[in-house]
Amino acid sequence: QVQLVESGGGLVQPGGSLRLSCAVAGSIFGIRAMGWYRQAPGKERELVAGVTSGGNTNYVDSVKGRFTISRDKDKKMVYLQMNSLKPADTAVYYCNVIDGTLEYDYWGQGTQVTVSS
């Protein structure tokens, strides 16, 4: 059974930084991509950043230049470094892993990020 375990959320002041981590517990034989989504109250879930098995990354425009996604293949972990945080970044952040072999999406339980003074 595969589980994604997230950590690193919390309360931070505007302009501050947080680093989210996601660990893959269990076996996934063909990770095609890993990413972070977020969902703010009353809004749809959106892709924040993603990284493919080949190392290509993509970001939603609102976080470009502020957030950095990275992964450790050996440890099966993905990270999201968030700098210059804004109140608009407040949301529940979810880790996502796509199994390219099974064509299946795995999701973490979500971690709350609150940016407020």
Stockholm file with secondary structure:
# STOCKHOLM 1.0

chainA/1-117         QVQLVESGGGLVQPGGSLRLSCAVAGSIFGIRAMGWYRQAPGKERELVAGVTSGGNTNYVDSVKGRFTISRDKDKKMVYLQMNSLKPADTAVYYCNVIDGTLEYDYWGQGTQVTVSS
#=GR chainA/1-117 SS CCEEEEECCEEECTTCCEEEEEEEESCCSCEEEEEEEEECTTSCCEEEEEEETTCCEEECGGGTTTEEEEEETTTTEEEEEECSCCGGGCEEEEEEEEETTTTEEEECCCEEEEECC
#=GC SS_cons         CCEEEEECCEEECTTCCEEEEEEEESCCSCEEEEEEEEECTTSCCEEEEEEETTCCEEECGGGTTTEEEEEETTTTEEEEEECSCCGGGCEEEEEEEEETTTTEEEECCCEEEEECC
//
